[in-house]
Amino acid sequence: MTKRLVFIDMLRGIAIFYMIILHAFLYRVVHQYKPLFEDIMTTSSLLIRIIASPFIFLSLWGSIFCMITGIVFVYRVRLDFNTKESISIGPYFLKRGGTGVILILIQYFWLTFLSPKSTEHPGPSTFSLITGTIEQWGFSSFNVMHYSTTGMVESIGWIIVCLSILGYFVYRKKENHTKRFYLYFLILLLLAIAISVSFELLIPSPRHFFYELYENGKIFQIITLLKLTSNRFSFFPLIVFGLSGAIIGYNLYHEGREKRNLTVLFTIGVSCILGFIIIYILGFDMMGGYVSDYIPLPLHLLNFGTQLVILGIFYLLFKKYQSQEFNRDVGIVRFFQMYSSISLTIYIFESFTSVILFQLIQRIYYIKPISENFYVWMGFLLLNTLVWYVILYFWRKKDYKFSVEWTLGKLKEKMKIGTISSQ
C-alpha cells in the first residue's frame, strides 16, 4: 500500500493555491479599503452576493487543514504499526508529539515576523516586525496582543499533540486497538463538541465581551479565551475537525470498507448541510458571519458538512492513483502537488511576497489606492499567483531544498525528533 494519499495531496494543494490568492486579496486589497468586503456582502445586489458567496465561504475553510491533519496522522500511524516489525510506543508518539510542538513554535515565529496583516484587537492594532515594517515603510513596533491570534499552524500543532497522547494510550497494549481507538476518540469528540457548544452559548457576543476585558486590563484572559474559542482558528471547535479526520483516517486504511466509509461520509456530510439550512431558515444571519473573523457554530457546521462531502468526492476522483506510487506526470496532479509538498513553507512566506509586490505596485500606481481600481488589483493578484508558481516550479527541480519541510527533515536526521512530511 502506498504511503501517499493522492486525494489529500490534491485537496491540500488546491486549498493552498486558493489561500495565496485569498490572503493577497483580503490582507492587501481589502485591508487597504476595509469597507470593500462589507459592501460586497451587505450592499451589493443579490446576484453579486450569490456569485461571491462560494468564494467567500471557502475563505472560512481553514479548518480543512485540521481535518486533513487528523486523517494523515492516524493513517500513517496505522501504516507504521502494520508494516514495521518493531516500534517503541513511547518514543514513537513522543516524536510525533514533538512535531506538534515545533508547529506551535513556528506559528509564533510567523506571528512575530511574517503575519500578513495588522491584527485588530479591541485596543491596539499590531503588526508583525518584517511584513509590518514593509507595509508601513517604517519600523513596525510589536505588541504582545499579537500573540492572542490563534493561527492555523498553532491549531494543527495542538491537534497533533492531542492525537499523539491519544495514540499512545490506544497502542500501549498490543490487543484491542480498534476498540480502544473508537472508545477514546469518540468520547473526546463528543466532549469537544459539548465544550464548543457551551462556549457559543456562554459568549454570544464575543467582540463586545473581549472589549470589556480589554478595558479592565485583563489581557491574559483575552489571550486564553481567544486561544480556546471565538476566533477563526481557535482550539474549540477545530479539535472536532481534527478528531473527525482521525476517525476517517483510521477507516481509510481498510481498503475493503470503501463503500461503507463513503456512505457514512456522505450521509453525515449531507445531514450537516441540511442542519445548517434549517438553522438558516430559522433566522441565522449568515452574512454577518461572513464579514467577521469570528465564525459562529452554524457556519462551522456548514464547513464540516461540505468538507466531508468534498473529501468523498476527491477520493472517488483520484482513487485510481492510490494503487501506484505518486504520479508526477499527470498534469493537474503535478501542478497541485507542488503546492501541497511545501504547504507549510508557502503558508509562512506568502505574506512576505505579497506585501512586497503590493507596495511596489502601489508606488508605481501612486494616483490612488490600488483597491479603488479593479484592473490594477486584479493584476496584482495574478502577478502574486504567478510569482509563487515560478518559485515552486524551479524549487521542485531542487527537491525543495532549504524549505521548512526540508529543514525539519534534516533536523530529524541529526536530532532524532518528529518532523513534518509532505503528508
C-alpha positions as CSV (number, residue, x, y, z in Angstrom):
1,M,0.0,0.0,0.0
2,T,1.4,3.4,-1.0
3,K,2.2,5.8,1.8
4,R,0.7,8.8,-0.1
5,L,-2.9,9.8,-0.1
6,V,-3.2,11.3,-3.5
7,F,-6.7,12.8,-2.9
8,I,-5.3,14.5,0.2
9,D,-2.4,15.9,-1.9
10,M,-4.9,17.3,-4.4
11,L,-7.3,18.8,-1.8
12,R,-4.5,20.4,0.2
13,G,-2.7,21.7,-2.9
14,I,-5.9,23.4,-4.1
15,A,-6.6,24.8,-0.7
16,I,-3.0,26.3,-0.5
17,F,-3.3,27.7,-4.1
18,Y,-6.6,29.4,-3.2
19,M,-5.0,30.7,0.1
20,I,-2.3,32.5,-1.9
21,I,-5.0,34.4,-3.8
22,L,-7.3,34.9,-0.9
23,H,-4.7,36.3,1.5
24,A,-3.4,38.7,-1.1
25,F,-6.9,39.9,-1.7
26,L,-8.1,40.1,2.0
27,Y,-4.8,41.3,3.6
28,R,-3.6,43.7,0.9
29,V,-6.6,44.9,-1.2
30,V,-9.4,44.7,1.3
31,H,-7.3,45.8,4.2
32,Q,-6.4,49.0,2.3
33,Y,-10.1,49.7,1.8
34,K,-11.9,48.0,4.6
35,P,-15.5,48.7,3.5
36,L,-14.9,46.8,0.3
37,F,-15.7,43.4,1.8
38,E,-18.7,44.6,3.8
39,D,-20.0,46.4,0.7
40,I,-19.9,43.2,-1.4
41,M,-21.7,41.2,1.2
42,T,-24.2,43.8,2.5
43,T,-25.0,46.4,-0.1
44,S,-24.4,44.6,-3.4
45,S,-27.2,43.1,-5.4
46,L,-28.5,39.7,-4.6
47,L,-26.9,38.3,-7.8
48,I,-23.4,39.7,-6.8
49,R,-23.7,38.2,-3.3
50,I,-24.8,34.8,-4.7
51,I,-21.8,34.9,-7.1
52,A,-19.3,36.0,-4.4
53,S,-20.7,33.7,-1.6
54,P,-19.0,30.4,-2.7
55,F,-15.6,32.1,-2.9
56,I,-16.0,33.9,0.4
57,F,-17.4,30.8,2.0
58,L,-14.2,29.0,1.1
59,S,-12.3,31.7,3.0
60,L,-13.7,30.1,6.1
61,W,-12.3,26.8,5.2
62,G,-9.1,26.9,7.2
63,S,-10.5,24.0,9.3
64,I,-10.0,21.7,6.3
65,F,-6.3,21.6,7.2
66,C,-7.2,20.4,10.7
67,M,-9.3,17.6,9.3
68,I,-6.5,16.7,6.8
69,T,-4.1,16.6,9.7
70,G,-6.2,14.1,11.6
71,I,-6.7,11.9,8.5
72,V,-3.0,11.8,7.6
73,F,-1.8,11.4,11.3
74,V,-3.8,8.3,12.0
75,Y,-3.4,6.8,8.5
76,R,0.4,7.0,8.8
77,V,0.3,5.6,12.4
78,R,-1.7,2.6,11.2
79,L,0.6,2.2,8.3
80,D,3.7,2.2,10.5
81,F,2.3,-0.2,13.0
82,N,1.2,-2.6,10.3
83,T,4.4,-2.5,8.2
84,K,7.3,-2.1,10.7
85,E,8.5,-5.1,12.7
86,S,9.2,-3.3,16.0
87,I,8.1,0.1,17.3
88,S,8.9,1.6,20.7
89,I,5.5,3.0,21.6
90,G,6.6,5.8,24.0
91,P,9.4,7.3,21.8
92,Y,7.3,6.9,18.7
93,F,4.4,9.1,19.9
94,L,6.8,11.4,21.7
95,K,8.5,12.1,18.4
96,R,5.1,12.7,16.7
97,G,4.1,15.0,19.5
98,G,7.3,16.8,19.0
99,T,6.1,17.7,15.5
100,G,3.2,19.5,17.1
101,V,5.4,21.4,19.4
102,I,7.6,22.5,16.5
103,L,4.5,23.7,14.6
104,I,3.4,25.8,17.6
105,L,6.8,27.4,17.8
106,I,6.7,28.1,14.0
107,Q,3.3,29.8,14.5
108,Y,4.8,32.2,17.0
109,F,7.8,32.9,14.7
110,W,5.3,33.7,12.0
111,L,3.2,36.0,14.2
112,T,6.3,37.8,15.3
113,F,7.9,38.4,11.9
114,L,5.7,37.4,8.9
115,S,2.0,37.6,9.7
116,P,0.2,39.0,6.7
117,K,-1.9,41.8,8.3
118,S,-2.3,44.1,11.2
119,T,-4.3,42.3,13.9
120,E,-7.1,44.5,15.1
121,H,-7.9,43.8,18.8
122,P,-10.3,45.7,21.0
123,G,-7.5,48.2,21.8
124,P,-4.3,48.3,19.7
125,S,-3.6,47.3,16.1
126,T,-0.4,45.2,16.0
127,F,1.9,44.4,13.1
128,S,4.5,41.7,12.6
129,L,8.0,43.1,12.5
130,I,9.1,42.3,8.9
131,T,5.8,42.5,7.0
132,G,4.6,45.4,9.2
133,T,7.7,47.4,8.5
134,I,7.4,46.8,4.8
135,E,3.7,47.7,4.8
136,Q,4.2,50.9,6.8
137,W,7.5,51.9,5.1
138,G,8.9,52.3,8.6
139,F,9.9,50.3,11.6
140,S,6.9,48.3,12.9
141,S,6.6,48.0,16.7
142,F,5.3,44.8,18.2
143,N,2.6,44.3,20.8
144,V,2.1,41.1,22.9
145,M,-1.6,41.2,21.9
146,H,-0.5,39.9,18.5
147,Y,0.0,36.5,20.2
148,S,-3.7,36.3,21.1
149,T,-4.3,35.5,17.4
150,T,-4.7,31.7,17.1
151,G,-3.3,30.7,13.7
152,M,-3.9,27.6,11.6
153,V,-0.5,26.2,12.2
154,E,-0.8,26.5,16.0
155,S,-4.2,24.8,16.0
156,I,-2.7,22.0,13.9
157,G,0.2,21.7,16.3
158,W,-2.1,21.3,19.3
159,I,-4.2,18.7,17.4
160,I,-1.1,16.7,16.7
161,V,-0.1,16.8,20.4
162,C,-3.5,15.6,21.4
163,L,-3.5,12.8,18.8
164,S,-0.1,11.7,19.9
165,I,-1.3,11.4,23.5
166,L,-4.4,9.5,22.4
167,G,-2.3,7.3,20.1
168,Y,-0.1,6.3,23.0
169,F,-3.0,5.2,25.1
170,V,-4.5,3.3,22.1
171,Y,-1.3,1.4,21.2
172,R,0.4,0.9,24.6
173,K,-1.3,-2.5,24.8
174,K,-1.0,-5.0,22.0
175,E,-4.6,-6.1,21.7
176,N,-8.0,-4.4,21.1
177,H,-6.5,-1.4,19.3
178,T,-9.7,-0.8,17.3
179,K,-12.0,-1.0,20.4
180,R,-9.8,1.4,22.4
181,F,-9.4,3.8,19.4
182,Y,-13.2,4.2,19.0
183,L,-13.8,4.4,22.7
184,Y,-11.2,7.1,23.3
185,F,-11.7,9.1,20.2
186,L,-15.5,9.1,20.2
187,I,-15.6,10.2,23.9
188,L,-13.2,13.0,23.3
189,L,-15.0,14.0,20.1
190,L,-18.3,14.3,22.0
191,L,-16.6,16.2,24.8
192,A,-15.1,18.6,22.3
193,I,-18.5,19.2,20.7
194,A,-20.1,19.8,24.1
195,I,-17.4,22.3,25.1
196,S,-17.7,24.1,21.7
197,V,-21.4,24.5,22.1
198,S,-21.0,25.6,25.7
199,F,-18.6,28.4,24.6
200,E,-21.0,29.5,21.9
201,L,-23.9,29.8,24.5
202,L,-21.8,31.4,27.2
203,I,-20.2,34.0,24.9
204,P,-22.9,35.0,22.5
205,S,-21.3,38.4,21.6
206,P,-17.5,37.7,21.7
207,R,-16.3,41.1,20.4
208,H,-18.2,43.1,23.0
209,F,-17.1,40.6,25.7
210,F,-13.4,40.9,24.8
211,Y,-13.7,44.7,24.6
212,E,-14.9,44.8,28.2
213,L,-12.0,42.6,29.2
214,Y,-9.5,44.8,27.5
215,E,-10.9,47.9,29.2
216,N,-10.4,46.2,32.5
217,G,-6.8,45.3,31.6
218,K,-7.4,41.6,31.6
219,I,-5.0,40.7,28.8
220,F,-4.3,37.2,30.0
221,Q,-8.0,36.3,30.0
222,I,-8.4,37.7,26.5
223,I,-5.5,35.7,25.1
224,T,-6.6,32.5,26.8
225,L,-10.2,32.8,25.6
226,L,-9.2,33.6,22.1
227,K,-7.0,30.6,22.0
228,L,-9.9,28.4,23.2
229,T,-12.8,29.9,21.3
230,S,-14.3,32.8,19.4
231,N,-11.6,33.0,16.8
232,R,-11.3,31.7,13.3
233,F,-8.6,29.1,14.3
234,S,-9.4,28.6,18.0
235,F,-8.9,25.2,19.5
236,F,-12.6,24.7,20.0
237,P,-14.2,23.7,17.7
238,L,-11.2,23.0,15.4
239,I,-10.3,20.0,17.6
240,V,-13.6,18.5,16.4
241,F,-12.4,18.6,12.8
242,G,-9.1,17.0,13.8
243,L,-10.7,14.2,15.7
244,S,-13.2,13.6,13.0
245,G,-10.3,13.4,10.5
246,A,-8.6,10.9,12.7
247,I,-11.6,8.6,12.6
248,I,-11.7,9.0,8.8
249,G,-8.0,8.1,8.6
250,Y,-8.4,5.1,10.8
251,N,-11.1,3.7,8.5
252,L,-9.3,4.8,5.3
253,Y,-6.6,2.2,6.0
254,H,-9.1,-0.6,5.3
255,E,-9.4,-0.6,1.6
256,G,-12.2,-3.2,1.6
257,R,-14.5,-0.8,3.5
258,E,-14.6,1.8,0.8
259,K,-18.3,1.6,0.0
260,R,-19.4,1.7,3.6
261,N,-17.0,4.5,4.5
262,L,-18.2,6.7,1.6
263,T,-21.8,6.1,2.5
264,V,-21.2,7.2,6.1
265,L,-19.1,10.2,4.9
266,F,-21.8,11.4,2.5
267,T,-24.6,10.8,4.9
268,I,-23.1,12.7,7.8
269,G,-21.9,15.5,5.4
270,V,-25.3,16.0,3.8
271,S,-27.0,15.8,7.2
272,C,-24.8,18.7,8.5
273,I,-25.6,20.8,5.4
274,L,-29.3,20.2,5.9
275,G,-29.0,21.1,9.5
276,F,-27.4,24.4,8.6
277,I,-30.1,25.1,6.0
278,I,-32.7,24.6,8.8
279,I,-30.8,26.9,11.1
280,Y,-30.6,29.5,8.4
281,I,-34.3,29.3,7.6
282,L,-35.0,29.8,11.4
283,G,-33.1,33.1,11.2
284,F,-29.4,32.6,11.4
285,D,-27.5,35.7,9.9
286,M,-25.1,34.0,7.5
287,M,-23.9,37.3,6.0
288,G,-23.0,38.6,9.5
289,G,-20.8,35.6,9.9
290,Y,-19.1,36.1,6.6
291,V,-17.9,39.6,7.4
292,S,-16.5,38.7,10.8
293,D,-13.3,37.0,11.8
294,Y,-15.4,35.1,14.4
295,I,-17.1,32.0,12.9
296,P,-20.3,31.0,14.7
297,L,-21.0,27.3,15.1
298,P,-23.7,27.2,12.4
299,L,-21.1,28.2,9.8
300,H,-18.7,25.6,11.3
301,L,-21.5,23.0,10.9
302,L,-21.8,24.0,7.2
303,N,-18.0,23.9,6.8
304,F,-17.9,20.4,8.4
305,G,-20.6,19.0,6.2
306,T,-19.3,20.4,2.9
307,Q,-15.7,19.2,3.8
308,L,-16.9,15.7,4.4
309,V,-18.8,15.7,1.0
310,I,-15.7,17.2,-0.8
311,L,-13.4,14.6,0.8
312,G,-15.6,11.8,-0.5
313,I,-15.8,13.4,-4.0
314,F,-12.0,13.9,-4.1
315,Y,-11.5,10.3,-3.0
316,L,-13.6,9.0,-5.8
317,L,-12.0,11.3,-8.4
318,F,-8.4,10.4,-7.5
319,K,-8.5,6.9,-6.1
320,K,-7.2,5.5,-9.3
321,Y,-3.8,6.9,-8.4
322,Q,-3.7,5.3,-5.0
323,S,-2.7,1.9,-6.3
324,Q,0.6,3.1,-7.6
325,E,3.4,5.4,-6.4
326,F,2.6,9.1,-6.7
327,N,2.4,10.0,-10.4
328,R,4.2,13.3,-11.1
329,D,3.5,13.1,-14.8
330,V,-0.2,13.8,-14.6
331,G,-0.6,17.5,-15.3
332,I,-3.2,18.6,-12.8
333,V,-1.9,16.3,-10.1
334,R,1.7,17.5,-10.6
335,F,0.5,21.1,-10.5
336,F,-1.3,21.0,-7.2
337,Q,1.3,18.6,-5.7
338,M,3.8,21.4,-6.0
339,Y,1.7,23.5,-3.6
340,S,0.9,20.5,-1.3
341,S,4.5,19.4,-0.9
342,I,5.7,22.5,0.9
343,S,2.4,23.9,2.1
344,L,3.8,25.0,5.4
345,T,6.6,27.0,3.7
346,I,4.1,28.7,1.5
347,Y,1.8,29.5,4.5
348,I,4.7,31.1,6.3
349,F,6.2,33.2,3.4
350,E,3.3,34.0,1.1
351,S,2.6,37.2,3.1
352,F,6.2,38.4,2.6
353,T,6.0,38.2,-1.2
354,S,2.5,39.7,-1.4
355,V,3.3,42.7,0.8
356,I,6.5,43.5,-1.3
357,L,4.6,43.2,-4.6
358,F,1.7,45.3,-3.3
359,Q,3.9,48.1,-2.1
360,L,5.9,48.1,-5.3
361,I,2.7,48.3,-7.4
362,Q,1.3,51.0,-5.1
363,R,4.4,53.1,-5.5
364,I,4.1,52.8,-9.3
365,Y,0.4,53.4,-9.4
366,Y,0.5,56.3,-7.0
367,I,-2.5,58.2,-8.2
368,K,-5.0,56.5,-5.9
369,P,-5.2,53.3,-3.7
370,I,-4.9,50.1,-5.6
371,S,-8.2,48.8,-4.1
372,E,-10.1,51.5,-6.0
373,N,-9.1,50.2,-9.4
374,F,-10.5,46.8,-10.3
375,Y,-7.9,46.1,-13.1
376,V,-4.9,47.2,-11.0
377,W,-5.8,45.0,-8.0
378,M,-6.7,42.1,-10.2
379,G,-3.3,42.5,-11.9
380,F,-1.7,42.4,-8.5
381,L,-3.5,39.1,-7.6
382,L,-2.5,37.5,-10.9
383,L,1.1,38.7,-10.5
384,N,1.4,37.4,-7.0
385,T,0.0,34.0,-8.1
386,L,2.4,33.8,-11.0
387,V,5.4,34.6,-8.8
388,W,4.6,31.7,-6.5
389,Y,4.1,29.3,-9.4
390,V,7.5,30.3,-10.8
391,I,9.2,29.9,-7.4
392,L,7.6,26.4,-6.9
393,Y,8.4,25.3,-10.5
394,F,12.1,25.8,-10.2
395,W,12.3,24.9,-6.5
396,R,10.7,21.5,-7.3
397,K,13.7,20.8,-9.6
398,K,15.9,21.2,-6.5
399,D,13.7,19.0,-4.4
400,Y,12.6,22.0,-2.3
401,K,16.0,22.3,-0.7
402,F,16.0,24.7,2.3
403,S,12.2,24.8,2.5
404,V,10.8,24.5,6.0
405,E,9.9,20.8,5.3
406,W,13.4,20.1,4.0
407,T,15.0,21.8,7.0
408,L,12.8,19.9,9.5
409,G,13.7,16.6,7.7
410,K,17.4,17.4,8.3
411,L,16.7,18.3,11.9
412,K,15.1,14.9,12.3
413,E,18.1,13.1,11.0
414,K,20.5,14.9,13.3
415,M,18.4,15.2,16.5
416,K,16.1,12.2,16.1
417,I,12.9,14.1,16.7
418,G,9.5,14.1,15.0
419,T,9.2,16.0,11.8
420,I,6.7,17.2,9.2
421,S,6.5,15.1,6.0
422,S,4.8,16.3,2.8
423,Q,1.8,14.4,4.2
